Amino acid sequence: MGRIGKVLAESMHIEDEITAATKFDDLDLDSLDVFQVIIDVEDEFDIELPDTLFNTVGELAEYIDANRVRCYR
């Protein structure tokens, strides 16, 4: 899953493969873990994430792709 997968794996010490279809619910993250993931993703991609919940890693990736393009146009 590229950079997003790397950030998640490093943040949460996840050893399983992370794909676009990986559901955040399946990662068994508590509220503090989720907060840390948000901070790490925002720092890595220089983006502010909305309060919207993403169901899958792929949804998060699509949001980042769509919104980073707008920032650099």
N, C-alpha and C positions, 0 to 999 in steps of 0.2 A: 504494500500500500504506500510505498514511498516515504516521503517525509512525515506524513501524518502518522503512519504506522510506527515509524521510528520514534516520534515524540511520545506516542501512547506507550510504546514498549518501554522506553526509558523512564517516563514519568511514573508508571505504575508497575514496573518490573514484570511485564507480561512476557512470557516466553512463547505462548501460542502464536500461530500465524494470524496476523490481522489483515483482513481483506475488506473490500468495499461493502460486503454483505454482513460483516461483523456488527452485531447489535450491541449497543452500549449496555443494555440490560444484561446481556450475557457475560460482560466483563466483570460483573459483581463489584462495582465501584460504590463506595459509600459517598456521602455528601462532600466530605473533605477531599476525597479522591477526585470527584467531579470538578470541584473548585480548582484543584491543582492542575488538572488536565486543561481546563479553560485558560488558566494563566499561561501554561506552557505553550499551548497552541497559539494564543494571541501573541506571545513573545516571538515564537518561531516564524510566524507568517506576517507579523506587523499588521495585525487586523484586530478589530474589536468584534467579538461575537455577540449576537443578539441574545435576548433571554429565551428565545425559542429553543425548545428541546429538539435535538437531532436523534432520530431513532437508530441510524446506522452510521458507520464511519464514512460510507459513500456519500450520504447526505451532507455530512460535514465537509467533505472534500469538494463537493459540488458548490456549496456555499462559498468556500474559500476561493475556489477558482473564479466564480462569477463576480465576487466582490473585490478581489485583488486586481482584476483587470480594470475595473472602474477607477481604482485608486491611481493607476499609473497611466491613464490616458491623458 
